[in-house]
Amino acid sequence: MQIDIVVAFFVLGMVSVLVNSRIDFPKGLYQTLILFLLLAIGLKGGMALNEHVSSALVWQSLAVLALGFLLPLLAFPLLRWVGGWSRTDAAATAAHYGSVSVGTFAVGVAFLETQQIHYEAYLPLFVALLEVPAIAVGLVLAKSYGNNTQVGKLAHELLLNQGVLLLIGGLLIGWWAGERVANIAPLFFELFHGVLALFLLQMGRVAAQRLGDLKGKTVFLLSFGVVMPLLGAGIGGVLGYGLGLSIGGTTLMAVLGASASYIAVPAALSVSLPSANLSLSLTASLAITFPFNVMVGIPVYLALASYWMSG
């Protein structure tokens, strides 16, 4: 199992914080990198939709939505009764783990492309689909239904947040433009790995800065932050196999099941669950699950998918 070169930038970011070396990473640049990755992933998926859209994709999408509802229902009892967390905090964190991490998905895509392993290019559609269901389940688990004003704000965050809007927008543009996307390919496709490397450099710094939040909760958070992605990866991999995806596609479905949101879900829950301690959720997803997935999980998911599907 070979770790992709971009992951080395994540490690460099973590090391820079641990040795107290100052790196001035402009906030505007970080936001630009996120916008770039979302659009690049969406455009690539849209091109694939232009070629492969079919009725089978509808059934696959419904199955992926079911995964989005299932994962938080599995995470909640672990957090609530094993971890002893409050209902609100357990529901909020379960929503994070039912949703997806675009950064983790991007690393998975980069890893497969480096290994020259085929995958279904329309999978970014599934990334967009998995943003929403887990948040809805989290609110039901927290028994937080809000007033009309909150519902309106929440609906806006769910359906028009940065991640969903840019992913779906990129998908639609790629689907509409088809081969004309080649005109902007030098920017969005050829620079993808370099931009991802810069993004991971900052994510390494953020993850290392969150390590201090583990005090007093280290054992359970570490356990949950590793066990939950493994459980999600197993379910996602089985789903990918059941949907007839390739080894690469099944690997990415495992990646989606294993990842945890750190952008869309915190934004939505800050509106609908203001009493939730989102630092717990972010520490688990950013300081534990994200590093585990990009440095260990993704190569393992590919190895298991290859072994299982070639056996």
N, C-alpha and C positions, 0 to 999 in steps of 0.2 A: 504494500500500500504506500503510494507516494503522495505526500501532501503538496498541494498546489503552491507555486511560488508566491502568490498574492498573500497567503496566510503568514508568510514571513514578515510582512509589513504589520500585520496585527500583533505579532509577537514583539516587533520593534516598538510599537506604540505602548504596549504594556511595560516593557523594560524601561522606556523613557520616564514613565511615571514612578516606577519602583526605585529608580536610582536618582529621583528628584532632578531630572534634566528637563529644562523648560523648552517646550516646543510651542511656538505661537501659531496655533492653527486657526485661521480666521473663521469666525462663525458663518460668514456669508459663503465661504468656500465649501464648508460642510453641507450647507443647504443646497448649494449648486450640485454637489456630487450626488446627493439623494435624488434631485430632480433628473439628473442625467441618467442614473441607473434605472429609475422608474420608466422613463421614456424609452430607453434603449431596450429594456425587457419587453415593454408593451409593443414596440414597433416590430421586434422579431416575432413575437407571438401573432401579431396582426398579419404579417406576411404569410405565416403558416395557415392561419384561418382562411386567407384568400385562396389557398390551394386545397385545404383539407376539410372545410366546413361540411358537416353532414348531420343527419338525424342521430347518428351514434354519439356525436359530441354532446347532444342534449342530455342523453341518458348518463353519460360520463359526468357531466356538470351536476346533475342531480345527486349522483353518488358522492361527489366531492362536497357538495353542500351538506349532505348527511354527516360526512366526516367532521365538518365544522361544528355541527351540533353535538356530536358524540364526545369529542376530546375534552371540552370543559366539564362535561358530566362525569368523566373519569377523573379529572384533576381535582374537582371540588371535594369529594370525600377524603382524598388523601390529605388535602390541606386542612380541612375542617376537623376531621376526627383523628388522624394520625399526627398532624402538626399542631392541633389544638388552636387553630386560628379562629378569629371571629368570623361570623357568617359573611360580613361585608368584605373583609380582606381576602377570605378564601374565594369568594365569588369573583372579585376583581382579578386576582392572580390566575384563576381558572380561565377567565376570558382571555388573558394574555397568552396562555398556553393553547387555547383553542384556535387562536388567530395565527397569523404567519409573520415571518421576518423576511422582508424583501432582500435584506443584506445576506442572510443565510442562503436564500434561493440563488442569489447572484453568485455566491461562492460555489454553490453546487454546479451551476451552469458552467462557470469558468473551469472547474475541475474536470467536468466531463469533456469539455472542448479541448482542454490540454491533453487529455488521454485519448482524444479522437473517438469518443464513444457517442453513438447516435442517441438522440432523445426526441420525443415529439415536441416540436417547436411551439405548439399552441398551449403548452402548459402555463404560460403567464396568465391565461384566462382563469385558471384554477387559483392562482395567487389572488387575483381580484375577488373571486367568489368567496374565498376563505376569510376575507377581512371582516365580514359583517356578522355571520351567524353566531360566533362565539360571544360577541358583545351582547347580543340579545339574550343568549342563555345566561350570561353572567348577571344581567339585570334581573332576570327571573329568579335566579338562585339567591340573589341579594334581597329579593322582595322589594325592589326599588322601581316603582312605576312612574313616579314624578308627576308634576302638573303639566298643563298644556304647553307652558313656555319651555320647560325642560325637554318635553317630548319633541318640540320643534327644533331645539338646538341639537338634541341627540340625533334626530333624523338627518339633519344637515351634516353632522360629523360622520355619521355612518355612510351616507351615500355620496357626499361631496367632499370628503376629506382629501388631503393631498395625494395619498397613496392610491385610493380608488380612482379618483378623477384622472390622474396622469397615466395609470396603468390602462384603464379603459379607453382613455383618449388616445394613447399610443396604439392600443389594439385596433381601434376603429380607423385611425389614420393608416396603419399598416395594412389593414384589410381592404380599405378603399383604394389605396395607392398601389398595392401589389408590387410589381417589379420596379415601379418608380421610386420606391424606397432606396434603391441603389444610389440615387443622387445624393443622399445624405449618409450613406453607409460609412464613408471614411471617418465621419465624426462619431456616429453612434455605435458602430460595430467594431471598427479597427482600434478605437481607443478604449474599448470597454474594459479590458484587463488592467490598463494603466489607471483608469479612474477608480476601478474597484480597489486597487492597491492603496491609493490615497485614502479612500473611504475607510478601509480596514485599519490604516495607520491611526486615524482618529478614533475608530471604534475600540482599538486596543487601549488607547489612553482613557477613554470613558470607562471601559470595563475595569481597568486597574484602579481608577478613582473610586469605584463602587465597592471595592474589596473591603474597605473599612466598615461598610454597613452590615457585614456578616457577623459582627460581634454579638455574642449571646444567642445567635440562631444558626451558627455555622453548620452543625451536624445535619439538622433537618434540611436546611436550604441547599446544602451541597448534595444531599441524597435526592431530594426532590428534583433539583436542577439537572441531575443526570438520569434518574430513573424515568421521569416523565417524558423526556425526549426519546428515550429508548422505547418506551411503550408506544408513543405516538408514531415513531418511525416504523415499528412493527405493523401497526394498523395501516399506516399509509402505504407501506410496501405490499401488504396483502391486497389492499384495494387496487394499487397499480397493477399487480399481477392479474387480479380478477377482471380489470378493465381491458386486459390484453395489451398493455403498454410494453414497450421494449425494455431492455435492461436499464438503459439510461433513463427512460421515462419512469420506470418503477423506482429507481434510485431517487429521482427528484420528488416523487410522491412521498417517499420516506422522509426526505428532507423537509417537505412541507408539513408532514405530520409531526416531525421532531422540533420544528422551529417555534419560537415564541415572539410575539409582537413587542416592539418597544417604541413604535411611533404612532400608529393609528389608534390602538386601544387606549394608551394613556390619554391621548387627546379626547377621545370620546368619553371615557370614564371620569375625567376631571369635570365634565359637565353633568353627568348623570349620577355619579357616586362620589361627591365631594368629601364624604367622611372616610373613604377608603384610604389606607396607607399605601399609596402607589410606590413609595420607595422600596417596599418589600418586593413588589412585583417586578420593578425595574432591576433591582439587585439580582433577583433570581434569573431573569431573562438575559440581562446584559453581562453580569459578572460571572455567571456559571454556565447557563445553557448555550449562549452564543459562542463563547470560547470552546466549549466542549464540542459543539457541532462542527465548527470550522477547522479545529485542529485534530479531532479524533473521529467524530461521528460520520462525517460525509465519506471519507475513505472506507469506513466500516460498512456503511449502508450500501456502497457500491460493491464491496467484496461479497456481502451477503446476498445481494440481488443477483450477482453474477453466478455465485455458487448454486443458489436456489433454482434459478431459471435455466441453468445449463445442465442441471442434474437430471 
